[in-house]
Amino acid sequence: MPNFARDYKNKWKDMITTYSPKAWSFVSFILPLMAIPLAVEGVKYVAKKVKERKK
């Protein structure tokens, strides 16, 4: 699975870098920032489901 993720990332990196080298540094900076709130929401959602199950 990690191999698949790496290949996918490299495919996107190649695509973006051929289009614009600066865009990749921008994207690689923005994506983690977008991923953090999503991860937080995911954790909150799972915690809520676990609490409901324990009742």
PQR file of N, CA, C, O and H, with PARSE charges and radii, in Angstrom:
ATOM      1  N   MET A   1       0.822  -1.216   0.000 -0.4000 1.5000
ATOM      2  CA  MET A   1       0.000   0.000   0.000 -0.0000 2.0000
ATOM      3  C   MET A   1       0.862   1.274   0.000  0.5500 1.7000
ATOM      4  O   MET A   1       0.607   2.169  -0.806 -0.5500 1.4000
ATOM      5  N   PRO A   2       1.873   1.385   0.878 -0.5600 1.5000
ATOM      6  CA  PRO A   2       2.716   2.594   0.833  0.2800 2.0000
ATOM      7  C   PRO A   2       3.341   2.799  -0.549  0.5500 1.7000
ATOM      8  O   PRO A   2       3.491   3.934  -1.001 -0.5500 1.4000
ATOM      9  N   ASN A   3       3.705   1.700  -1.218 -0.4000 1.5000
ATOM     10  CA  ASN A   3       4.262   1.806  -2.572 -0.0000 2.0000
ATOM     11  C   ASN A   3       3.263   2.464  -3.511  0.5500 1.7000
ATOM     12  O   ASN A   3       3.620   3.343  -4.296 -0.5500 1.4000
ATOM     13  H   ASN A   3       3.583   0.778  -0.851  0.4000 1.0000
ATOM     14  N   PHE A   4       2.014   2.034  -3.426 -0.4000 1.5000
ATOM     15  CA  PHE A   4       0.960   2.601  -4.265 -0.0000 2.0000
ATOM     16  C   PHE A   4       0.838   4.103  -4.008  0.5500 1.7000
ATOM     17  O   PHE A   4       0.728   4.891  -4.947 -0.5500 1.4000
ATOM     18  H   PHE A   4       1.724   1.320  -2.788  0.4000 1.0000
ATOM     19  N   ALA A   5       0.858   4.491  -2.740 -0.4000 1.5000
ATOM     20  CA  ALA A   5       0.744   5.906  -2.371 -0.0000 2.0000
ATOM     21  C   ALA A   5       1.928   6.695  -2.923  0.5500 1.7000
ATOM     22  O   ALA A   5       1.765   7.815  -3.407 -0.5500 1.4000
ATOM     23  H   ALA A   5       0.947   3.850  -1.977  0.4000 1.0000
ATOM     24  N   ARG A   6       3.119   6.107  -2.847 -0.4000 1.5000
ATOM     25  CA  ARG A   6       4.316   6.798  -3.336 -0.0000 2.0000
ATOM     26  C   ARG A   6       4.233   6.983  -4.854  0.5500 1.7000
ATOM     27  O   ARG A   6       4.536   8.056  -5.376 -0.5500 1.4000
ATOM     28  H   ARG A   6       3.252   5.198  -2.453  0.4000 1.0000
ATOM     29  N   ASP A   7       3.819   5.921  -5.555 -0.4000 1.5000
ATOM     30  CA  ASP A   7       3.681   6.008  -7.014 -0.0000 2.0000
ATOM     31  C   ASP A   7       2.676   7.090  -7.387  0.5500 1.7000
ATOM     32  O   ASP A   7       2.898   7.873  -8.310 -0.5500 1.4000
ATOM     33  H   ASP A   7       3.574   5.049  -5.131  0.4000 1.0000
ATOM     34  N   TYR A   8       1.579   7.118  -6.661 -0.4000 1.5000
ATOM     35  CA  TYR A   8       0.524   8.097  -6.927 -0.0000 2.0000
ATOM     36  C   TYR A   8       1.055   9.512  -6.732  0.5500 1.7000
ATOM     37  O   TYR A   8       0.820  10.398  -7.553 -0.5500 1.4000
ATOM     38  H   TYR A   8       1.398   6.482  -5.911  0.4000 1.0000
ATOM     39  N   LYS A   9       1.780   9.709  -5.619 -0.4000 1.5000
ATOM     40  CA  LYS A   9       2.352  11.027  -5.325 -0.0000 2.0000
ATOM     41  C   LYS A   9       3.354  11.423  -6.405  0.5500 1.7000
ATOM     42  O   LYS A   9       3.359  12.567  -6.860 -0.5500 1.4000
ATOM     43  H   LYS A   9       1.970   8.989  -4.952  0.4000 1.0000
ATOM     44  N   ASN A  10       4.204  10.476  -6.818 -0.4000 1.5000
ATOM     45  CA  ASN A  10       5.204  10.767  -7.854 -0.0000 2.0000
ATOM     46  C   ASN A  10       4.537  11.120  -9.179  0.5500 1.7000
ATOM     47  O   ASN A  10       4.998  12.003  -9.902 -0.5500 1.4000
ATOM     48  H   ASN A  10       4.200   9.546  -6.449  0.4000 1.0000
ATOM     49  N   LYS A  11       3.446  10.419  -9.488 -0.4000 1.5000
ATOM     50  CA  LYS A  11       2.719  10.697 -10.727 -0.0000 2.0000
ATOM     51  C   LYS A  11       2.229  12.143 -10.717  0.5500 1.7000
ATOM     52  O   LYS A  11       2.390  12.868 -11.699 -0.5500 1.4000
ATOM     53  H   LYS A  11       3.071   9.701  -8.900  0.4000 1.0000
ATOM     54  N   TRP A  12       1.636  12.553  -9.609 -0.4000 1.5000
ATOM     55  CA  TRP A  12       1.150  13.927  -9.480 -0.0000 2.0000
ATOM     56  C   TRP A  12       2.299  14.915  -9.512  0.5500 1.7000
ATOM     57  O   TRP A  12       2.215  15.967 -10.147 -0.5500 1.4000
ATOM     58  H   TRP A  12       1.505  11.964  -8.811  0.4000 1.0000
ATOM     59  N   LYS A  13       3.385  14.563  -8.814 -0.4000 1.5000
ATOM     60  CA  LYS A  13       4.542  15.462  -8.765 -0.0000 2.0000
ATOM     61  C   LYS A  13       5.084  15.687 -10.171  0.5500 1.7000
ATOM     62  O   LYS A  13       5.363  16.823 -10.556 -0.5500 1.4000
ATOM     63  H   LYS A  13       3.453  13.709  -8.299  0.4000 1.0000
ATOM     64  N   ASP A  14       5.236  14.607 -10.942 -0.4000 1.5000
ATOM     65  CA  ASP A  14       5.737  14.729 -12.320 -0.0000 2.0000
ATOM     66  C   ASP A  14       4.802  15.598 -13.156  0.5500 1.7000
ATOM     67  O   ASP A  14       5.244  16.465 -13.912 -0.5500 1.4000
ATOM     68  H   ASP A  14       5.010  13.684 -10.629  0.4000 1.0000
ATOM     69  N   MET A  15       3.500  15.348 -13.005 -0.4000 1.5000
ATOM     70  CA  MET A  15       2.516  16.084 -13.778 -0.0000 2.0000
ATOM     71  C   MET A  15       2.587  17.579 -13.456  0.5500 1.7000
ATOM     72  O   MET A  15       2.601  18.419 -14.356 -0.5500 1.4000
ATOM     73  H   MET A  15       3.142  14.644 -12.391  0.4000 1.0000
ATOM     74  N   ILE A  16       2.632  17.895 -12.165 -0.4000 1.5000
ATOM     75  CA  ILE A  16       2.656  19.301 -11.745 -0.0000 2.0000
ATOM     76  C   ILE A  16       3.991  19.948 -12.098  0.5500 1.7000
ATOM     77  O   ILE A  16       4.029  21.102 -12.523 -0.5500 1.4000
ATOM     78  H   ILE A  16       2.621  17.212 -11.434  0.4000 1.0000
ATOM     79  N   THR A  17       5.086  19.210 -11.924 -0.4000 1.5000
ATOM     80  CA  THR A  17       6.410  19.792 -12.180 -0.0000 2.0000
ATOM     81  C   THR A  17       6.591  20.098 -13.665  0.5500 1.7000
ATOM     82  O   THR A  17       7.212  21.099 -14.022 -0.5500 1.4000
ATOM     83  H   THR A  17       5.055  18.272 -11.578  0.4000 1.0000
ATOM     84  N   THR A  18       6.050  19.234 -14.536 -0.4000 1.5000
ATOM     85  CA  THR A  18       6.160  19.517 -15.968 -0.0000 2.0000
ATOM     86  C   THR A  18       5.359  20.763 -16.309  0.5500 1.7000
ATOM     87  O   THR A  18       5.743  21.542 -17.181 -0.5500 1.4000
ATOM     88  H   THR A  18       5.546  18.420 -14.246  0.4000 1.0000
ATOM     89  N   TYR A  19       4.245  20.945 -15.616 -0.4000 1.5000
ATOM     90  CA  TYR A  19       3.398  22.118 -15.863 -0.0000 2.0000
ATOM     91  C   TYR A  19       4.041  23.373 -15.285  0.5500 1.7000
ATOM     92  O   TYR A  19       4.160  24.393 -15.963 -0.5500 1.4000
ATOM     93  H   TYR A  19       3.933  20.312 -14.907  0.4000 1.0000
ATOM     94  N   SER A  20       4.458  23.281 -14.012 -0.4000 1.5000
ATOM     95  CA  SER A  20       5.076  24.435 -13.353 -0.0000 2.0000
ATOM     96  C   SER A  20       5.855  23.980 -12.123  0.5500 1.7000
ATOM     97  O   SER A  20       5.255  23.506 -11.159 -0.5500 1.4000
ATOM     98  H   SER A  20       4.361  22.452 -13.462  0.4000 1.0000
ATOM     99  N   PRO A  21       7.175  24.116 -12.139 -0.5600 1.5000
ATOM    100  CA  PRO A  21       8.000  23.666 -11.007  0.2800 2.0000
ATOM    101  C   PRO A  21       7.626  24.354  -9.697  0.5500 1.7000
ATOM    102  O   PRO A  21       7.670  23.735  -8.634 -0.5500 1.4000
ATOM    103  N   LYS A  22       7.259  25.631  -9.772 -0.4000 1.5000
ATOM    104  CA  LYS A  22       6.909  26.355  -8.545 -0.0000 2.0000
ATOM    105  C   LYS A  22       5.612  25.840  -7.948  0.5500 1.7000
ATOM    106  O   LYS A  22       5.424  25.875  -6.732 -0.5500 1.4000
ATOM    107  H   LYS A  22       7.223  26.134 -10.635  0.4000 1.0000
ATOM    108  N   ALA A  23       4.712  25.360  -8.808 -0.4000 1.5000
ATOM    109  CA  ALA A  23       3.408  24.892  -8.340 -0.0000 2.0000
ATOM    110  C   ALA A  23       3.565  23.725  -7.375  0.5500 1.7000
ATOM    111  O   ALA A  23       2.791  23.603  -6.426 -0.5500 1.4000
ATOM    112  H   ALA A  23       4.865  25.331  -9.796  0.4000 1.0000
ATOM    113  N   TRP A  24       4.566  22.855  -7.605 -0.4000 1.5000
ATOM    114  CA  TRP A  24       4.709  21.685  -6.743 -0.0000 2.0000
ATOM    115  C   TRP A  24       5.046  22.085  -5.318  0.5500 1.7000
ATOM    116  O   TRP A  24       4.485  21.531  -4.373 -0.5500 1.4000
ATOM    117  H   TRP A  24       5.195  22.954  -8.376  0.4000 1.0000
ATOM    118  N   SER A  25       5.966  23.052  -5.144 -0.4000 1.5000
ATOM    119  CA  SER A  25       6.321  23.480  -3.790 -0.0000 2.0000
ATOM    120  C   SER A  25       5.100  24.093  -3.115  0.5500 1.7000
ATOM    121  O   SER A  25       4.910  23.943  -1.907 -0.5500 1.4000
ATOM    122  H   SER A  25       6.423  23.502  -5.912  0.4000 1.0000
ATOM    123  N   PHE A  26       4.270  24.786  -3.901 -0.4000 1.5000
ATOM    124  CA  PHE A  26       3.040  25.375  -3.371 -0.0000 2.0000
ATOM    125  C   PHE A  26       2.070  24.282  -2.937  0.5500 1.7000
ATOM    126  O   PHE A  26       1.516  24.329  -1.838 -0.5500 1.4000
ATOM    127  H   PHE A  26       4.424  24.907  -4.881  0.4000 1.0000
ATOM    128  N   VAL A  27       1.869  23.293  -3.816 -0.4000 1.5000
ATOM    129  CA  VAL A  27       0.937  22.198  -3.524 -0.0000 2.0000
ATOM    130  C   VAL A  27       1.410  21.391  -2.322  0.5500 1.7000
ATOM    131  O   VAL A  27       0.613  21.056  -1.446 -0.5500 1.4000
ATOM    132  H   VAL A  27       2.319  23.255  -4.709  0.4000 1.0000
ATOM    133  N   SER A  28       2.715  21.076  -2.276 -0.4000 1.5000
ATOM    134  CA  SER A  28       3.231  20.255  -1.177 -0.0000 2.0000
ATOM    135  C   SER A  28       3.184  21.017   0.142  0.5500 1.7000
ATOM    136  O   SER A  28       3.259  20.412   1.212 -0.5500 1.4000
ATOM    137  H   SER A  28       3.362  21.348  -2.987  0.4000 1.0000
ATOM    138  N   PHE A  29       3.061  22.345   0.072 -0.4000 1.5000
ATOM    139  CA  PHE A  29       2.903  23.151   1.285 -0.0000 2.0000
ATOM    140  C   PHE A  29       1.434  23.209   1.701  0.5500 1.7000
ATOM    141  O   PHE A  29       1.118  23.146   2.889 -0.5500 1.4000
ATOM    142  H   PHE A  29       3.000  22.836  -0.797  0.4000 1.0000
ATOM    143  N   ILE A  30       0.538  23.328   0.716 -0.4000 1.5000
ATOM    144  CA  ILE A  30      -0.895  23.478   0.994 -0.0000 2.0000
ATOM    145  C   ILE A  30      -1.540  22.161   1.432  0.5500 1.7000
ATOM    146  O   ILE A  30      -2.371  22.151   2.340 -0.5500 1.4000
ATOM    147  H   ILE A  30       0.796  23.379  -0.249  0.4000 1.0000
ATOM    148  N   LEU A  31      -1.161  21.047   0.790 -0.4000 1.5000
ATOM    149  CA  LEU A  31      -1.823  19.777   1.084 -0.0000 2.0000
ATOM    150  C   LEU A  31      -1.766  19.381   2.559  0.5500 1.7000
ATOM    151  O   LEU A  31      -2.798  19.011   3.118 -0.5500 1.4000
ATOM    152  H   LEU A  31      -0.486  21.055   0.052  0.4000 1.0000
ATOM    153  N   PRO A  32      -0.591  19.444   3.219 -0.5600 1.5000
ATOM    154  CA  PRO A  32      -0.572  19.105   4.647  0.2800 2.0000
ATOM    155  C   PRO A  32      -1.475  20.023   5.466  0.5500 1.7000
ATOM    156  O   PRO A  32      -2.109  19.573   6.420 -0.5500 1.4000
ATOM    157  N   LEU A  33      -1.542  21.298   5.106 -0.4000 1.5000
ATOM    158  CA  LEU A  33      -2.404  22.238   5.827 -0.0000 2.0000
ATOM    159  C   LEU A  33      -3.871  21.844   5.686  0.5500 1.7000
ATOM    160  O   LEU A  33      -4.652  21.989   6.627 -0.5500 1.4000
ATOM    161  H   LEU A  33      -1.028  21.664   4.330  0.4000 1.0000
ATOM    162  N   MET A  34      -4.242  21.341   4.501 -0.4000 1.5000
ATOM    163  CA  MET A  34      -5.619  20.898   4.295 -0.0000 2.0000
ATOM    164  C   MET A  34      -5.871  19.569   4.993  0.5500 1.7000
ATOM    165  O   MET A  34      -6.985  19.304   5.444 -0.5500 1.4000
ATOM    166  H   MET A  34      -3.607  21.223   3.737  0.4000 1.0000
ATOM    167  N   ALA A  35      -4.847  18.738   5.085 -0.4000 1.5000
ATOM    168  CA  ALA A  35      -5.012  17.406   5.663 -0.0000 2.0000
ATOM    169  C   ALA A  35      -5.211  17.465   7.172  0.5500 1.7000
ATOM    170  O   ALA A  35      -5.898  16.614   7.738 -0.5500 1.4000
ATOM    171  H   ALA A  35      -3.942  18.954   4.720  0.4000 1.0000
ATOM    172  N   ILE A  36      -4.613  18.464   7.835 -0.4000 1.5000
ATOM    173  CA  ILE A  36      -4.692  18.541   9.296 -0.0000 2.0000
ATOM    174  C   ILE A  36      -6.142  18.685   9.777  0.5500 1.7000
ATOM    175  O   ILE A  36      -6.579  17.889  10.608 -0.5500 1.4000
ATOM    176  H   ILE A  36      -4.055  19.155   7.376  0.4000 1.0000
ATOM    177  N   PRO A  37      -6.912  19.682   9.279 -0.5600 1.5000
ATOM    178  CA  PRO A  37      -8.303  19.790   9.739  0.2800 2.0000
ATOM    179  C   PRO A  37      -9.131  18.554   9.405  0.5500 1.7000
ATOM    180  O   PRO A  37      -9.992  18.151  10.187 -0.5500 1.4000
ATOM    181  N   LEU A  38      -8.872  17.950   8.242 -0.4000 1.5000
ATOM    182  CA  LEU A  38      -9.601  16.739   7.869 -0.0000 2.0000
ATOM    183  C   LEU A  38      -9.314  15.617   8.861  0.5500 1.7000
ATOM    184  O   LEU A  38     -10.226  14.895   9.266 -0.5500 1.4000
ATOM    185  H   LEU A  38      -8.173  18.277   7.606  0.4000 1.0000
ATOM    186  N   ALA A  39      -8.055  15.469   9.252 -0.4000 1.5000
ATOM    187  CA  ALA A  39      -7.681  14.432  10.211 -0.0000 2.0000
ATOM    188  C   ALA A  39      -8.350  14.698  11.555  0.5500 1.7000
ATOM    189  O   ALA A  39      -8.844  13.774  12.202 -0.5500 1.4000
ATOM    190  H   ALA A  39      -7.314  16.055   8.924  0.4000 1.0000
ATOM    191  N   VAL A  40      -8.366  15.967  11.974 -0.4000 1.5000
ATOM    192  CA  VAL A  40      -8.998  16.326  13.250 -0.0000 2.0000
ATOM    193  C   VAL A  40     -10.482  15.980  13.212  0.5500 1.7000
ATOM    194  O   VAL A  40     -11.011  15.403  14.162 -0.5500 1.4000
ATOM    195  H   VAL A  40      -7.966  16.717  11.449  0.4000 1.0000
ATOM    196  N   GLU A  41     -11.151  16.327  12.122 -0.4000 1.5000
ATOM    197  CA  GLU A  41     -12.576  16.012  11.980 -0.0000 2.0000
ATOM    198  C   GLU A  41     -12.793  14.501  12.013  0.5500 1.7000
ATOM    199  O   GLU A  41     -13.743  14.020  12.631 -0.5500 1.4000
ATOM    200  H   GLU A  41     -10.722  16.795  11.350  0.4000 1.0000
ATOM    201  N   GLY A  42     -11.916  13.759  11.353 -0.4000 1.5000
ATOM    202  CA  GLY A  42     -12.028  12.306  11.335 -0.0000 2.0000
ATOM    203  C   GLY A  42     -11.910  11.716  12.728  0.5500 1.7000
ATOM    204  O   GLY A  42     -12.666  10.818  13.099 -0.5500 1.4000
ATOM    205  H   GLY A  42     -11.144  14.149  10.851  0.4000 1.0000
ATOM    206  N   VAL A  43     -10.956  12.226  13.497 -0.4000 1.5000
ATOM    207  CA  VAL A  43     -10.753  11.734  14.868 -0.0000 2.0000
ATOM    208  C   VAL A  43     -11.973  12.058  15.718  0.5500 1.7000
ATOM    209  O   VAL A  43     -12.439  11.212  16.481 -0.5500 1.4000
ATOM    210  H   VAL A  43     -10.342  12.955  13.196  0.4000 1.0000
ATOM    211  N   LYS A  44     -12.492  13.273  15.593 -0.4000 1.5000
ATOM    212  CA  LYS A  44     -13.687  13.671  16.355 -0.0000 2.0000
ATOM    213  C   LYS A  44     -14.858  12.757  16.029  0.5500 1.7000
ATOM    214  O   LYS A  44     -15.586  12.320  16.920 -0.5500 1.4000
ATOM    215  H   LYS A  44     -12.113  13.960  14.973  0.4000 1.0000
ATOM    216  N   TYR A  45     -15.032  12.473  14.742 -0.4000 1.5000
ATOM    217  CA  TYR A  45     -16.144  11.643  14.285 -0.0000 2.0000
ATOM    218  C   TYR A  45     -16.042  10.235  14.865  0.5500 1.7000
ATOM    219  O   TYR A  45     -17.025   9.677  15.352 -0.5500 1.4000
ATOM    220  H   TYR A  45     -14.441  12.827  14.017  0.4000 1.0000
ATOM    221  N   VAL A  46     -14.836   9.671  14.807 -0.4000 1.5000
ATOM    222  CA  VAL A  46     -14.622   8.316  15.327 -0.0000 2.0000
ATOM    223  C   VAL A  46     -14.860   8.293  16.833  0.5500 1.7000
ATOM    224  O   VAL A  46     -15.488   7.369  17.349 -0.5500 1.4000
ATOM    225  H   VAL A  46     -14.036  10.124  14.411  0.4000 1.0000
ATOM    226  N   ALA A  47     -14.360   9.304  17.537 -0.4000 1.5000
ATOM    227  CA  ALA A  47     -14.538   9.370  18.990 -0.0000 2.0000
ATOM    228  C   ALA A  47     -16.026   9.432  19.336  0.5500 1.7000
ATOM    229  O   ALA A  47     -16.469   8.794  20.291 -0.5500 1.4000
ATOM    230  H   ALA A  47     -13.850  10.055  17.117  0.4000 1.0000
ATOM    231  N   LYS A  48     -16.788  10.193  18.569 -0.4000 1.5000
ATOM    232  CA  LYS A  48     -18.225  10.309  18.806 -0.0000 2.0000
ATOM    233  C   LYS A  48     -18.903   8.961  18.614  0.5500 1.7000
ATOM    234  O   LYS A  48     -19.750   8.573  19.419 -0.5500 1.4000
ATOM    235  H   LYS A  48     -16.428  10.712  17.793  0.4000 1.0000
ATOM    236  N   LYS A  49     -18.539   8.247  17.556 -0.4000 1.5000
ATOM    237  CA  LYS A  49     -19.136   6.941  17.271 -0.0000 2.0000
ATOM    238  C   LYS A  49     -18.810   5.942  18.382  0.5500 1.7000
ATOM    239  O   LYS A  49     -19.659   5.145  18.782 -0.5500 1.4000
ATOM    240  H   LYS A  49     -17.852   8.563  16.903  0.4000 1.0000
ATOM    241  N   VAL A  50     -17.574   5.994  18.873 -0.4000 1.5000
ATOM    242  CA  VAL A  50     -17.161   5.068  19.936 -0.0000 2.0000
ATOM    243  C   VAL A  50     -17.965   5.346  21.201  0.5500 1.7000
ATOM    244  O   VAL A  50     -18.417   4.413  21.864 -0.5500 1.4000
ATOM    245  H   VAL A  50     -16.885   6.641  18.548  0.4000 1.0000
ATOM    246  N   LYS A  51     -18.147   6.621  21.539 -0.4000 1.5000
ATOM    247  CA  LYS A  51     -18.931   6.990  22.726 -0.0000 2.0000
ATOM    248  C   LYS A  51     -20.360   6.485  22.607  0.5500 1.7000
ATOM    249  O   LYS A  51     -20.917   5.955  23.567 -0.5500 1.4000
ATOM    250  H   LYS A  51     -17.780   7.379  21.000  0.4000 1.0000
ATOM    251  N   GLU A  52     -20.955   6.648  21.426 -0.4000 1.5000
ATOM    252  CA  GLU A  52     -22.333   6.205  21.217 -0.0000 2.0000
ATOM    253  C   GLU A  52     -22.452   4.696  21.376  0.5500 1.7000
ATOM    254  O   GLU A  52     -23.457   4.203  21.886 -0.5500 1.4000
ATOM    255  H   GLU A  52     -20.502   7.079  20.646  0.4000 1.0000
ATOM    256  N   ARG A  53     -21.445   3.972  20.950 -0.4000 1.5000
ATOM    257  CA  ARG A  53     -21.473   2.513  21.019 -0.0000 2.0000
ATOM    258  C   ARG A  53     -21.389   2.027  22.460  0.5500 1.7000
ATOM    259  O   ARG A  53     -21.980   1.003  22.806 -0.5500 1.4000
ATOM    260  H   ARG A  53     -20.628   4.373  20.536  0.4000 1.0000
ATOM    261  N   LYS A  54     -20.657   2.755  23.306 -0.4000 1.5000
ATOM    262  CA  LYS A  54     -20.468   2.326  24.696 -0.0000 2.0000
ATOM    263  C   LYS A  54     -21.732   2.487  25.530  0.5500 1.7000
ATOM    264  O   LYS A  54     -21.885   1.815  26.550 -0.5500 1.4000
ATOM    265  H   LYS A  54     -20.177   3.587  23.025  0.4000 1.0000
ATOM    266  N   LYS A  55     -22.646   3.372  25.112 -0.4000 1.5000
ATOM    267  CA  LYS A  55     -23.873   3.614  25.882 -0.0000 2.0000
ATOM    268  C   LYS A  55     -24.771   2.390  25.911  0.5500 1.7000
ATOM    269  O   LYS A  55     -25.843   2.424  26.515 -0.5500 1.4000
ATOM    270  H   LYS A  55     -22.522   3.918  24.284  0.4000 1.0000
TER
END
